[in-house]
Amino acid sequence: MSFTVRDLSVRLGGVPVLQGLDFTLPPQGITGTIGANGCGKTTLLRALAGVLPLDAGSVQHEGQDIAALSAKARARRIALLPQSGHAPPGLTVRQLVASGRTPWLRPFLPMAAADHAAVARAMAAVGLEDLADRAVESLSGGQRQRAWIALVLAQESGTILLDEPLNHLDLPHQAGLVQLLRDLKQARSIVMILHDLTVAARSCDHILALRDGRLVASGPPDMVLAERPLAQTFGIEFEVSTMPSSGKRVVLPEGF
């Protein structure tokens, strides 16, 4: 399993945010994390990455407690893309993406050929080769989002955590990113926060549903993205249907 989580609880500022979470995630594939705003999704991703102290419980990654790993060891295993990143003024796309190689660099030595190749592959994967020498601050919101995704890809970690990666992307680039993640999932575990439940139904292999810091459901999309679990997760009714032409699922709140 990529993650084994037992009795996970997290407090922020003394306030309980996650309470008693228990689940395991498969070693490959895409896990979608869903729930209303403020339910603890981002806190969960940060706890999985090992960048938050736990109030109780444990998080194991591939059989090792992440609390026992150094920051460098965690970064080689797990790449985390926050909801919004900030690049220093004047930093180019190539320089930003190259920072993803930091966990693999030896002290006081420059990047090797393999590091430069990883950066080039990451920029090509998100279609930013032609913008490599542009300042990140000069890019559109969607281009900046793709640059940050390239940074995570350049890190070449076996597990990728993405906090709302489809934000700021237009529909063609959303579709392109989802396809890229589908290609990557053959050799990686990907956990991402999603708000579009139809995208979750069509792209994810596993779903975690949270409400008020507690786990409502964990399992395959057909089980979790059903009317009753969704109503328990969001507190409203949903309609789940299948397109007759393609057999693909559509998930919408009732009334849409």
Secondary structure, 3 states (H helix, E strand, C coil): CCEEEEEEEEEECCEEEEEEEEEEECCCEEEEEECCCCCCHHHHHHHHHCCCCCCEEEEEECCEEHHHCCHHHHHHHEEEECCCCCCCCCCEHHHHHHHHHHHHCCCCCCCCHHHHHHHHHHHHHCCCHHHCCCEHHHCCHHHHHHHHHHHHHHHCCCEEEECCCCCCCCHHHHHHHHHHHHHHCCCCEEEEECCCHHHHHHHCCEEEEEECCEEEEEECHHHHCCHHHHHHHHCCCEEEEECCCCCCEEEEECCC
